[in-house]
């Protein structure tokens, strides 16, 4: 399952999120199943503001803090995006393979299975401290693009 492959990316022993920055009154609601309505800030905050919340622990036990610049964050995000694309490519290959086991076009889309996948993602997101709204939206988008892909494969393979 894709989520099981993605899980190590978020729970790697080299990456830990500072719980204090996530559990504050202003941050905790951002990890719920829906995002609160927040008006634009009128604060004149210095850049950067707040304290780092991503920490890397090296194998020797030392702790370093990310991130010293927006460029550093963007490089890390680009690296993660590359890994996500590779995993999505693997997932698409399995979706294509699953089509071989389906005898009718109507068996391609199974809403109860889709709901199960999204629910599992939401539960795992809560478990690892990931924003539930991101997990749900991501897996809904994956499923909403996988079903038409699989239908196309089915139609092409069953003239």
Secondary structure, DSSP 8 states (H G I E B T S, - for coil): -HHHHHHHHHH-TTEEE-HHHHSSHHHHGGGSSS------------SS-S---EEEE-TTS-EEEE-S-HHHHHHHHHHHHHHHHHHHHHHHHHHHHHHTT-SSGGGT--HHHHHHHHHHHHHHHHHHT--HHHHHHHHHHHHHHHHHHHHHHHHHH--
